[in-house]
Amino acid sequence: MIMAAQRTEKCKRPPVTLRSANTIAPADKIGPILQILDQYYPTAHCTLDFTNPLELLVATVLSAQCTDARVNQVTPALFRKYPSAAHYARASLEELEKDIYATGFFRQKAKSIQGICQVLVAQYRGEVPASLQELVKLPGIGRKTANVILGNAFGIPGIMVDTHLGRVAQRLGLTKERDPVKIEFDLMPLVPPERWTKFSHQLIWHGRQICAARKPRCLDCPLFPYCDFVSLAT
């Protein structure tokens, strides 16, 4: 019995603390973080396929609770069928639902797309406005979606706080906030404005590839030295 107990004890692996909380101030670590992101994600970009602001707006709506890859499978035929805001505005809602069915939550998304496009036709001559103030007036469009459109379709920098960016920014100690708007406002003075869009894509890519929500790959992380996150490996 004693020998069996000893063998059991030898089989147990105690948790290994990868790191303790980092004490480097956000303003002091953001420079090295940006350099590392440039090194590991030099080509980070929006992974939704589009050729104009309207297409990106529609694709972004469809991407809610859906992968970009799946959205990209649906949008080629969708964009051919509905080449303008007016086409969405006057479409049969039932038919539009069928066209976007594969992206999930198709009823709500169809209503949202049609509602947005009806406002575009009525108030903006069918064009997507190129300002944050006007974009957030559109039904269902918040700052994140507005910044996605501005940064990628118009070249106007913005920080796009999705779940990946928010999680990574918190773990890096760049913000203590959980509200996306407050996270955005914390990051804006840290990151040079001309870097906002690229930085967003880089952090999103890092969140998808390395810093996952449940099992972050801390030992593979190039940002490890600047991370505040306490992770335990068993």
C-alpha positions in Angstrom: 0.0 0.0 0.0 2.8 2.4 0.8 4.5 1.7 -2.5 1.2 2.3 -4.4 0.8 5.6 -2.6 4.4 6.6 -3.6 3.7 5.7 -7.2 0.5 7.8 -7.2 2.4 10.8 -5.7 5.0 10.5 -8.5 2.3 10.7 -11.1 0.9 13.9 -9.9 2.1 17.1 -11.7 1.8 20.2 -9.6 0.5 23.4 -11.3 3.4 25.5 -12.7 3.1 29.2 -12.5 4.2 30.6 -15.8 4.5 34.2 -14.6 3.4 36.6 -11.9 1.7 39.9 -12.6 3.8 42.3 -14.7 4.5 45.7 -13.2 5.6 47.6 -16.3 3.4 50.6 -17.0 1.3 50.5 -20.2 3.0 53.6 -21.5 6.4 51.9 -21.1 5.6 48.6 -22.6 3.5 49.7 -25.6 6.6 50.5 -27.7 8.1 47.0 -27.4 4.6 45.5 -27.9 4.2 47.3 -31.2 7.6 46.2 -32.4 6.8 42.6 -31.6 3.4 42.8 -33.3 5.1 44.2 -36.4 7.6 41.3 -36.4 5.0 38.5 -35.9 2.0 40.0 -37.7 3.4 42.3 -40.4 0.5 41.6 -42.9 -2.4 41.6 -40.4 -5.5 42.8 -42.2 -9.3 42.6 -42.3 -10.2 39.0 -43.2 -13.6 39.9 -44.6 -13.7 40.1 -48.4 -15.1 43.3 -49.8 -14.6 45.8 -52.6 -16.5 48.9 -51.3 -17.8 50.3 -48.0 -21.3 48.9 -48.4 -20.0 45.4 -48.9 -17.8 45.7 -45.8 -20.7 47.1 -43.8 -22.9 44.1 -44.8 -20.1 41.6 -44.2 -19.4 43.0 -40.8 -23.1 42.7 -39.8 -23.0 39.1 -41.0 -19.8 38.3 -39.1 -21.6 38.6 -35.7 -21.5 35.1 -34.1 -20.0 33.7 -37.4 -16.5 33.2 -38.7 -15.1 35.5 -41.4 -14.4 32.4 -43.5 -18.1 31.4 -43.5 -19.1 35.0 -44.3 -16.7 35.0 -47.2 -18.4 31.9 -48.6 -21.8 33.7 -48.6 -21.0 37.2 -49.7 -19.8 36.7 -53.3 -23.3 35.7 -54.5 -24.9 38.1 -52.1 -23.0 41.1 -53.4 -23.8 40.2 -57.0 -27.5 40.0 -56.2 -27.6 43.2 -54.1 -25.1 45.6 -55.6 -26.4 48.7 -53.9 -28.1 49.9 -50.7 -31.3 50.3 -52.7 -31.4 46.6 -53.6 -31.2 45.6 -50.0 -33.8 48.3 -49.0 -36.4 47.0 -51.4 -35.6 43.3 -51.2 -38.0 40.7 -50.0 -37.0 40.1 -46.3 -37.8 36.4 -46.6 -35.6 36.1 -49.6 -32.8 38.0 -48.0 -33.0 35.7 -45.0 -32.5 32.7 -47.3 -29.5 34.4 -48.9 -27.7 34.8 -45.6 -29.0 31.7 -43.8 -25.6 30.1 -43.6 -24.2 32.9 -41.4 -26.6 32.1 -38.6 -29.1 34.5 -36.8 -30.3 35.2 -40.3 -33.6 36.8 -39.4 -32.1 39.4 -37.2 -29.2 40.0 -39.6 -31.6 40.4 -42.5 -33.7 43.0 -40.6 -30.6 44.8 -39.6 -29.1 45.0 -43.1 -32.4 46.1 -44.6 -33.0 48.7 -41.9 -29.5 50.1 -42.3 -29.8 50.3 -46.1 -33.2 51.9 -45.9 -31.6 54.7 -43.9 -28.7 54.9 -46.3 -31.1 55.4 -49.2 -33.4 57.9 -47.4 -30.7 60.0 -45.7 -27.3 59.4 -47.4 -28.2 58.9 -51.1 -27.4 55.2 -50.8 -23.8 55.9 -49.8 -22.1 54.7 -46.6 -21.0 57.8 -44.6 -17.3 58.2 -44.0 -17.5 59.6 -40.4 -17.8 58.0 -37.0 -20.5 60.4 -36.0 -22.7 59.5 -38.9 -22.0 55.8 -38.9 -23.1 55.3 -35.3 -26.5 56.9 -36.2 -27.3 53.9 -38.4 -29.5 51.3 -36.7 -27.5 48.7 -34.9 -24.1 50.2 -35.8 -21.8 50.8 -32.8 -18.3 52.2 -32.6 -16.6 48.9 -33.3 -18.4 48.3 -36.6 -18.0 52.0 -37.5 -14.2 51.8 -36.9 -14.0 48.6 -39.0 -15.6 50.4 -41.9 -13.6 53.6 -41.4 -10.3 51.9 -41.0 -10.6 49.3 -43.8 -12.9 50.9 -46.4 -12.0 54.6 -46.0 -8.4 54.5 -44.6 -9.5 56.5 -41.5 -7.7 55.0 -38.5 -9.8 53.5 -35.6 -9.4 51.0 -32.8 -11.8 48.1 -33.4 -12.5 46.5 -30.0 -13.9 43.0 -30.6 -13.7 40.1 -28.0 -10.2 39.1 -29.1 -8.7 42.6 -28.9 -10.4 43.3 -25.6 -9.2 40.1 -24.1 -5.6 40.6 -25.2 -5.5 44.2 -24.2 -6.7 43.3 -20.7 -4.2 40.5 -20.3 -1.3 42.7 -21.5 -2.3 45.3 -18.8 -3.1 48.0 -21.4 -6.6 48.4 -19.9 -8.5 47.3 -16.9 -11.8 48.1 -18.5 -14.3 45.5 -19.8 -16.6 47.9 -21.7 -15.5 48.0 -25.4 -15.8 51.8 -25.6 -13.8 52.3 -22.5 -11.2 49.9 -23.7 -11.0 51.9 -27.0 -10.5 55.1 -25.1 -7.8 53.6 -22.9 -5.9 52.4 -26.0 -6.2 55.6 -28.1 -3.6 57.7 -26.2 -1.2 54.7 -26.0 -1.1 53.8 -29.6 -0.1 56.4 -32.3 -3.3 57.2 -34.3 -1.8 56.1 -37.6 -1.3 52.7 -36.1 -4.9 52.2 -34.7 -6.2 50.1 -37.5 -3.1 47.9 -38.0 -2.7 47.5 -34.2 -6.3 46.3 -34.0 -5.8 43.7 -36.6 -2.6 42.6 -35.1 -4.1 42.1 -31.6 -7.1 40.4 -33.1 -4.9 37.9 -35.0 -2.8 37.4 -31.9 -6.0 36.6 -29.9 -7.1 34.1 -32.5 -3.8 32.4 -33.0 -2.1 32.5 -29.5 -4.0 34.2 -26.8 -7.2 32.1 -26.8 -9.9 32.7 -24.3 -9.8 29.3 -22.5 -6.3 28.0 -23.2 -3.9 30.7 -24.1 -0.6 29.4 -25.5 1.5 31.4 -23.0 4.8 29.5 -23.6 4.5 30.3 -27.4 3.6 33.9 -26.9 6.1 36.5 -28.1 4.4 39.1 -25.9 5.0 36.9 -22.8 7.6 39.4 -21.2 5.0 42.2 -21.2 1.9 40.2 -20.1 0.1 40.7 -16.8 -1.9 37.6 -17.2 -1.3 34.9 -14.6 -1.6 31.5 -16.3 -1.3 28.0 -14.7 -0.3 24.9 -16.7 -1.0 21.5 -15.4 
